[in-house]
């Protein structure tokens, strides 16, 4: 499954290589797996949301960090930002088809963590993260 | 998947909830999706590695960051650190069964990004990341 070492050059040019320091795939990975990127992608899986709704859903994110996260995901073509010329201004965000695809993978990881959290907490040497 | 005895915690901790600000699943997600966490999990999918081998494989990581990343993954029970009482000292790292499971999900996301990198770069408004 993971025989990653001998990747031919032609293959490297056709696809990204996260183990290569200069590969742009690393930047994409950073956006997608950033502290808030994961949660924004998951929140948008349910449909289009306005900035304020997103911020409420992704509890704990600051306005600045949410804006920055959305900009990164927009730059990678995962999120579509739509501004409507109305008063007061109306801006909303949704996943692009590419964003839907990546969100599925992100949600797969997130779901696994949520489901297996009890096992993970049990496996911790010090269980103080659990105790109040 | 793993229906173990429920830990005597509040209802919401029986299963993690990444959208809840105080849920410990957020910390686990941070370790697993950290800049280097992803690459370390993927590197260890191929088998046990020593620190220096890991560092070579995960190009660009500093000693300090690699040590910190491994500590986080060890604390969550994903990585097993083994120190052999020999001279010179021999320490190696491998995935635990829990680590194997999470690495599969992480690799699913990483593979998608690597495979779809050309589409992502094309989708970028400014395609300067592509040009040399």
Boltz contact constraints between the chains, C-beta under 6 A:
constraints:
  - contact:
      token1: [A, 2]
      token2: [B, 45]
      max_distance: 6.0
  - contact:
      token1: [A, 2]
      token2: [B, 46]
      max_distance: 6.0
  - contact:
      token1: [A, 15]
      token2: [B, 114]
      max_distance: 6.0
  - contact:
      token1: [A, 15]
      token2: [B, 115]
      max_distance: 6.0
  - contact:
      token1: [A, 16]
      token2: [B, 114]
      max_distance: 6.0
  - contact:
      token1: [A, 16]
      token2: [B, 117]
      max_distance: 6.0
  - contact:
      token1: [A, 18]
      token2: [B, 110]
      max_distance: 6.0
  - contact:
      token1: [A, 21]
      token2: [B, 59]
      max_distance: 6.0
  - contact:
      token1: [A, 21]
      token2: [B, 60]
      max_distance: 6.0
  - contact:
      token1: [A, 24]
      token2: [B, 129]
      max_distance: 6.0
  - contact:
      token1: [A, 25]
      token2: [B, 113]
      max_distance: 6.0
  - contact:
      token1: [A, 25]
      token2: [B, 114]
      max_distance: 6.0
  - contact:
      token1: [A, 25]
      token2: [B, 117]
      max_distance: 6.0
  - contact:
      token1: [A, 28]
      token2: [B, 113]
      max_distance: 6.0
  - contact:
      token1: [A, 28]
      token2: [B, 120]
      max_distance: 6.0
  - contact:
      token1: [A, 29]
      token2: [B, 113]
      max_distance: 6.0
  - contact:
      token1: [A, 33]
      token2: [B, 33]
      max_distance: 6.0
  - contact:
      token1: [A, 59]
      token2: [B, 19]
      max_distance: 6.0
  - contact:
      token1: [A, 59]
      token2: [B, 21]
      max_distance: 6.0
  - contact:
      token1: [A, 60]
      token2: [B, 21]
      max_distance: 6.0
  - contact:
      token1: [A, 76]
      token2: [B, 120]
      max_distance: 6.0
  - contact:
      token1: [A, 77]
      token2: [B, 120]
      max_distance: 6.0
  - contact:
      token1: [A, 77]
      token2: [B, 123]
      max_distance: 6.0
  - contact:
      token1: [A, 98]
      token2: [B, 123]
      max_distance: 6.0
  - contact:
      token1: [A, 105]
      token2: [B, 108]
      max_distance: 6.0
  - contact:
      token1: [A, 105]
      token2: [B, 109]
      max_distance: 6.0
  - contact:
      token1: [A, 105]
      token2: [B, 112]
      max_distance: 6.0
  - contact:
      token1: [A, 108]
      token2: [B, 105]
      max_distance: 6.0
  - contact:
      token1: [A, 108]
      token2: [B, 108]
      max_distance: 6.0
  - contact:
      token1: [A, 109]
      token2: [B, 105]
      max_distance: 6.0
  - contact:
      token1: [A, 109]
      token2: [B, 109]
      max_distance: 6.0
  - contact:
      token1: [A, 110]
      token2: [B, 18]
      max_distance: 6.0
  - contact:
      token1: [A, 112]
      token2: [B, 105]
      max_distance: 6.0
  - contact:
      token1: [A, 113]
      token2: [B, 25]
      max_distance: 6.0
  - contact:
      token1: [A, 113]
      token2: [B, 28]
      max_distance: 6.0
  - contact:
      token1: [A, 113]
      token2: [B, 29]
      max_distance: 6.0
  - contact:
      token1: [A, 114]
      token2: [B, 15]
      max_distance: 6.0
  - contact:
      token1: [A, 114]
      token2: [B, 16]
      max_distance: 6.0
  - contact:
      token1: [A, 114]
      token2: [B, 25]
      max_distance: 6.0
  - contact:
      token1: [A, 117]
      token2: [B, 16]
      max_distance: 6.0
  - contact:
      token1: [A, 117]
      token2: [B, 25]
      max_distance: 6.0
  - contact:
      token1: [A, 118]
      token2: [B, 7]
      max_distance: 6.0
  - contact:
      token1: [A, 119]
      token2: [B, 2]
      max_distance: 6.0
  - contact:
      token1: [A, 120]
      token2: [B, 28]
      max_distance: 6.0
  - contact:
      token1: [A, 120]
      token2: [B, 76]
      max_distance: 6.0
  - contact:
      token1: [A, 120]
      token2: [B, 77]
      max_distance: 6.0
  - contact:
      token1: [A, 123]
      token2: [B, 77]
      max_distance: 6.0
  - contact:
      token1: [A, 123]
      token2: [B, 98]
      max_distance: 6.0
  - contact:
      token1: [A, 129]
      token2: [B, 24]
      max_distance: 6.0
